[in-house]
Amino acid sequence: MHHCRIVEVILASALWAVTGCTQSIAHRANSLASQVESADPTPIEATSLLGKGLTAPELEPATRQERLAQLDEAQQLYDRDPHDEMAIIWLGRRLAYLGRYRQAIDVFSNGLAIHPQSYRLRRHRGHRYITVREFDHAIVDLRQAADLVLGVADEVEPDGQPNRLNVPTSTSHTNIFYHLGLAHYLKGEFEAAERAYRRCLEFANHDDMKVATSYWLYLTLRRLGKDDQAAEVLDGIRSDMNVIENASYHRLLLMFKREMTAEELVPVDAAAESIDIATIGYGLGMRDLFNNEIENAQGRFETVIAESNWAAFGHIAAEAELARKY
């Protein structure tokens, strides 16, 4: 998969959707070739909340090849019908799984020029705006998605990177409100985050989604000083819940509930170890912060930033804590 092909398709979609231009794709590819060849091979995808330029996270060679093959398949489906909403979504998702977040956002944006009322496209673009630390843009998209999805039946959202059981655990509604809550949380807008997370829980029918949402809601309520309500969130967490992919969130909640020790919070999935490092490290840092152990909390946040994938939510949250100094 050549970079120029992806750029060509993105521009082709935008021109077709907005201007109805009939210029041939081949001609546009030729005009872009020299620009792509001279472009930075490791472009900055985002700027951290601490001011550091971030390039696409490195992938293991086998993982990269698998995701390139998946991207090629998504590209072929898109080529057959560049106006198809799901083909647009999957092309964007596959780009994002390779760390090409800016290209993914461009694909979703071009899709919205064709499907301006698509809550799905806004949900996915909102997610990737969070990844690149553009929280205000994320909130706009996700709020609009929440408005658009009113009265629409909830549906399971297929996973782009399936869990070990290949069982999807989230839905269109939960993903909209979950990511909306996260965008507000990362901005320090905790009251708005609480509202979004409580709405998310109304649609969370799978234990995985319940523990993920409950985790962020618990932290949000503690931030708001609503400790009694935070304790009520923990009342709904059991050790025997059917958790497939959000084990770190589950175990952190059990730690806050004093049913598990910090020493037991070790990564359980080698394939997701970097994400687990971010999730667990940030959770332990928040425990230290709640206990007024500021230096310990800062050390944990700094370790998360040094050792984990910068696209992980725990990593972004650790940046947020250090940027606003808690």
Phi and psi in degrees as a GROMACS rama.xvg file:
@    title "Ramachandran Plot"
@    xaxis  label "Phi"
@    yaxis  label "Psi"
@TYPE xy
-88.8322  144.213  HIS-2
-56.3357  -37.9776  HIS-3
-63.7441  -30.7168  CYS-4
-66.6562  -39.7914  ARG-5
-66.052  -46.3011  ILE-6
-62.2487  -40.8787  VAL-7
-58.4307  -44.6129  GLU-8
-69.236  -38.3983  VAL-9
-59.7534  -48.1593  ILE-10
-68.343  -36.5915  LEU-11
-61.5211  -42.5241  ALA-12
-63.1782  -43.9506  SER-13
-63.6188  -43.999  ALA-14
-66.5572  -41.4577  LEU-15
-64.1555  -45.2291  TRP-16
-70.9924  -40.2644  ALA-17
-94.4064  -39.3209  VAL-18
-113.073  -14.2014  THR-19
69.8983  23.3974  GLY-20
-63.0924  140.41  CYS-21
-108.681  11.9449  THR-22
-58.5085  140.731  GLN-23
-68.0149  145.912  SER-24
-63.2184  -39.1273  ILE-25
-59.2701  -42.9943  ALA-26
-63.6169  -42.9329  HIS-27
-64.2979  -37.5824  ARG-28
-61.6462  -43.008  ALA-29
-62.4984  -40.4739  ASN-30
-69.4719  -24.065  SER-31
-92.047  -17.5484  LEU-32
-54.916  -47.9467  ALA-33
-65.9542  -35.3801  SER-34
-64.8313  -43.4224  GLN-35
-66.8969  -41.6582  VAL-36
-64.0803  -30.2925  GLU-37
-92.4174  -3.30816  SER-38
-71.3218  156.79  ALA-39
-60.5475  122.452  ASP-40
-67.1679  -18.4795  PRO-41
-126.586  72.8112  THR-42
-66.0498  153.783  PRO-43
-73.0153  120.39  ILE-44
-88.3568  -28.3375  GLU-45
-162.01  165.926  ALA-46
-115.592  126.378  THR-47
-64.616  164.204  SER-48
-68.9513  -6.70257  LEU-49
-106.701  8.57777  LEU-50
90.7392  10.5239  GLY-51
-94.2734  134.408  LYS-52
-70.9295  136.396  GLY-53
-119.035  126.976  LEU-54
-102.864  166.88  THR-55
-53.3431  130.732  ALA-56
-58.4948  142.76  PRO-57
-72.6764  145.705  GLU-58
-118.691  150.751  LEU-59
-60.6224  143.911  GLU-60
-51.5674  -43.954  PRO-61
-66.0359  -40.8922  ALA-62
-64.8669  -42.5716  THR-63
-61.2463  -44.807  ARG-64
-63.9633  -39.3961  GLN-65
-63.4535  -43.1454  GLU-66
-73.1444  -30.4855  ARG-67
-65.587  -39.5677  LEU-68
-64.685  -39.6265  ALA-69
-66.5702  -37.477  GLN-70
-64.5567  -41.7236  LEU-71
-61.1402  -40.7216  ASP-72
-63.9125  -43.6283  GLU-73
-63.9585  -38.1691  ALA-74
-62.7593  -41.5158  GLN-75
-63.7563  -41.1483  GLN-76
-65.1081  -39.1866  LEU-77
-64.9005  -41.8848  TYR-78
-59.607  -32.5341  ASP-79
-68.7007  -33.7243  ARG-80
-155.277  89.6143  ASP-81
-66.2812  -6.84486  PRO-82
-96.0976  -6.04968  HIS-83
-73.286  123.056  ASP-84
-57.9242  -46.4998  GLU-85
-70.5585  -33.4423  MET-86
-64.5547  -39.2723  ALA-87
-63.7692  -46.5326  ILE-88
-59.7529  -46.331  ILE-89
-69.9721  -31.8602  TRP-90
-63.865  -44.0801  LEU-91
-63.9965  -42.6807  GLY-92
-63.675  -42.6823  ARG-93
-66.0258  -36.2564  ARG-94
-63.0779  -42.7239  LEU-95
-64.1665  -36.8199  ALA-96
-66.1505  -16.5389  TYR-97
-96.2702  4.52654  LEU-98
83.5951  10.0888  GLY-99
-93.3968  67.2544  ARG-100
-68.9818  -37.2411  TYR-101
-66.2133  -41.3511  ARG-102
-64.7914  -38.6554  GLN-103
-61.6523  -44.5483  ALA-104
-61.5089  -39.8431  ILE-105
-62.5806  -41.5687  ASP-106
-62.5315  -46.7429  VAL-107
-63.4604  -38.578  PHE-108
-64.0958  -44.2131  SER-109
-64.7551  -34.1015  ASN-110
-65.0372  -36.5171  GLY-111
-71.4918  -21.9079  LEU-112
-67.0476  -27.6229  ALA-113
-90.6365  -39.8987  ILE-114
-123.14  71.5794  HIS-115
-63.925  -18.2273  PRO-116
-100.693  18.3125  GLN-117
-82.2729  109.895  SER-118
-69.9872  -27.9959  TYR-119
-65.665  -47.2852  ARG-120
-63.6406  -38.6287  LEU-121
-69.0437  -37.2685  ARG-122
-60.2722  -45.8063  ARG-123
-72.4576  -39.8551  HIS-124
-66.8846  -38.4125  ARG-125
-58.8733  -42.1753  GLY-126
-58.0149  -46.9749  HIS-127
-75.1126  -23.7547  ARG-128
-65.8371  -34.3859  TYR-129
-62.5659  -45.9127  ILE-130
-54.806  -42.7797  THR-131
-91.1501  14.3682  VAL-132
68.2349  29.7844  ARG-133
-107.533  75.58  GLU-134
-67.9858  -35.7315  PHE-135
-63.4789  -42.6716  ASP-136
-63.955  -39.3752  HIS-137
-61.2598  -44.1323  ALA-138
-63.8701  -41.1745  ILE-139
-59.336  -48.519  VAL-140
-62.4338  -46.2048  ASP-141
-73.4836  -32.8756  LEU-142
-65.2587  -41.3835  ARG-143
-66.0184  -38.8353  GLN-144
-61.5943  -40.8448  ALA-145
-63.4726  -37.6905  ALA-146
-68.4209  -42.6002  ASP-147
-67.7779  -27.7484  LEU-148
-86.728  -5.87057  VAL-149
-58.0376  129.103  LEU-150
80.608  -3.75983  GLY-151
-91.6986  133.457  VAL-152
-60.7933  136.239  ALA-153
-67.7933  150.599  ASP-154
-145.275  148.01  GLU-155
-64.9449  135.258  VAL-156
-97.6803  123.19  GLU-157
-64.5152  144.013  PRO-158
-83.152  139.236  ASP-159
-81.0163  -32.533  GLY-160
-124.978  87.3856  GLN-161
-58.8808  151.159  PRO-162
-74.9932  179.855  ASN-163
-62.0662  -23.9618  ARG-164
-100.901  -0.949447  LEU-165
55.5456  42.5268  ASN-166
-116.79  109.877  VAL-167
-61.9966  138.521  PRO-168
-118.471  -3.38008  THR-169
-123.58  167.698  SER-170
-129.848  173.181  THR-171
-60.1162  -43.2788  SER-172
-68.9265  -46.0583  HIS-173
-64.1166  -38.2877  THR-174
-66.6947  -35.9616  ASN-175
-64.1594  -52.0227  ILE-176
-74.4451  -31.8572  PHE-177
-62.376  -49.0917  TYR-178
-71.7801  -32.2158  HIS-179
-63.1276  -44.938  LEU-180
-59.8015  -41.4388  GLY-181
-65.2395  -42.637  LEU-182
-59.9179  -43.5196  ALA-183
-65.5635  -42.0439  HIS-184
-59.2605  -45.8853  TYR-185
-65.9141  -25.7172  LEU-186
-84.4745  -5.73917  LYS-187
81.6044  16.3123  GLY-188
-94.3711  75.1144  GLU-189
-72.4256  -32.883  PHE-190
-65.0041  -43.1467  GLU-191
-66.1818  -37.1601  ALA-192
-62.4903  -42.7295  ALA-193
-58.6084  -45.0058  GLU-194
-60.7746  -43.0071  ARG-195
-67.2208  -42.3629  ALA-196
-67.5387  -37.7162  TYR-197
-66.078  -36.6435  ARG-198
-65.7816  -39.897  ARG-199
-60.3421  -42.6716  CYS-200
-62.0953  -26.0971  LEU-201
-64.1636  -25.2583  GLU-202
-107.683  -2.15948  PHE-203
-81.4881  96.4362  ALA-204
-95.6412  -11.5199  ASN-205
-106.018  142.14  HIS-206
-58.4625  -33.0939  ASP-207
-59.789  -45.515  ASP-208
-70.977  -33.3505  MET-209
-63.2265  -45.7878  LYS-210
-71.5658  -38.0629  VAL-211
-62.6022  -46.5267  ALA-212
-68.6428  -41.5195  THR-213
-62.1408  -35.4443  SER-214
-60.91  -53.6095  TYR-215
-68.4164  -33.196  TRP-216
-66.0951  -41.4037  LEU-217
-57.8846  -49.1884  TYR-218
-61.645  -39.9124  LEU-219
-61.705  -45.9457  THR-220
-66.2042  -37.5059  LEU-221
-63.7274  -38.8642  ARG-222
-62.6468  -34.5018  ARG-223
-83.2615  -1.89505  LEU-224
76.4295  14.9941  GLY-225
-93.9159  63.5779  LYS-226
-64.5729  -35.2732  ASP-227
-64.7616  -42.0103  ASP-228
-68.9517  -34.4052  GLN-229
-62.9813  -40.9268  ALA-230
-63.2056  -34.9301  ALA-231
-64.5794  -35.2663  GLU-232
-61.1475  -42.6412  VAL-233
-65.8501  -28.1557  LEU-234
-60.0782  -27.6517  ASP-235
-86.8835  3.07839  GLY-236
-102.566  126.617  ILE-237
-121.234  154.503  ARG-238
-72.0201  -21.7359  SER-239
-97.4299  20.7253  ASP-240
-67.6885  151.393  MET-241
-85.5486  78.0638  ASN-242
-101.519  125.86  VAL-243
-101.682  -49.5962  ILE-244
-121.452  -11.0187  GLU-245
-108.437  43.8509  ASN-246
-61.8579  -35.9191  ALA-247
-65.487  -43.2119  SER-248
-61.0411  -42.864  TYR-249
-60.7271  -47.5985  HIS-250
-70.0393  -33.3175  ARG-251
-63.5335  -40.5792  LEU-252
-63.4794  -40.1935  LEU-253
-65.4416  -33.4746  LEU-254
-66.1511  -45.7645  MET-255
-62.0162  -27.9973  PHE-256
-83.6162  -3.53177  LYS-257
67.0537  31.2024  ARG-258
-107.944  3.58501  GLU-259
-151.892  147.448  MET-260
-93.6558  161.367  THR-261
-62.2723  -31.7577  ALA-262
-65.5535  -22.0663  GLU-263
-84.9039  -3.88381  GLU-264
-88.4728  72.4609  LEU-265
-112.001  149.693  VAL-266
-56.0205  136.258  PRO-267
-108.384  -9.45343  VAL-268
-128.024  108.961  ASP-269
-59.3573  -34.4325  ALA-270
-67.4163  -24.7161  ALA-271
-114.911  25.0073  ALA-272
-60.7999  -41.3535  GLU-273
-63.643  -40.5338  SER-274
-65.5753  -41.3499  ILE-275
-62.3978  -38.3392  ASP-276
-59.8796  -43.0519  ILE-277
-67.0188  -46.542  ALA-278
-63.3251  -51.6818  THR-279
-68.3487  -43.6734  ILE-280
-60.8085  -43.1163  GLY-281
-66.9511  -42.196  TYR-282
-60.8853  -41.9363  GLY-283
-67.9067  -36.0912  LEU-284
-62.6923  -39.8469  GLY-285
-67.6177  -36.8536  MET-286
-58.941  -45.5078  ARG-287
-62.6483  -39.6718  ASP-288
-64.3316  -42.5482  LEU-289
-64.6727  -28.3295  PHE-290
-89.4411  7.81922  ASN-291
63.6467  27.0772  ASN-292
-96.943  74.5788  GLU-293
-63.8577  -45.1333  ILE-294
-64.2283  -40.0729  GLU-295
-63.4574  -42.4221  ASN-296
-61.2224  -46.0198  ALA-297
-60.9183  -41.723  GLN-298
-61.5787  -39.8516  GLY-299
-67.9399  -41.9919  ARG-300
-62.7265  -40.9513  PHE-301
-65.4073  -37.2618  GLU-302
-65.9166  -41.9852  THR-303
-56.0686  -47.3016  VAL-304
-65.3486  -34.1359  ILE-305
-77.2431  -28.2864  ALA-306
-118.029  -4.0377  GLU-307
-121.037  166.555  SER-308
-63.523  127.241  ASN-309
-69.8526  -12.6626  TRP-310
-83.8988  -12.0595  ALA-311
-68.1787  142.61  ALA-312
-61.4503  -37.8114  PHE-313
-62.7693  -35.7639  GLY-314
-65.7683  -46.9802  HIS-315
-61.8359  -41.1815  ILE-316
-65.1346  -37.715  ALA-317
-63.9164  -40.5228  ALA-318
-58.8564  -44.8344  GLU-319
-60.1117  -41.4972  ALA-320
-64.0047  -44.8008  GLU-321
-70.2278  -34.9098  LEU-322
-67.3621  -39.2765  ALA-323
-97.5565  4.98721  ARG-324
54.8575  48.2876  LYS-325
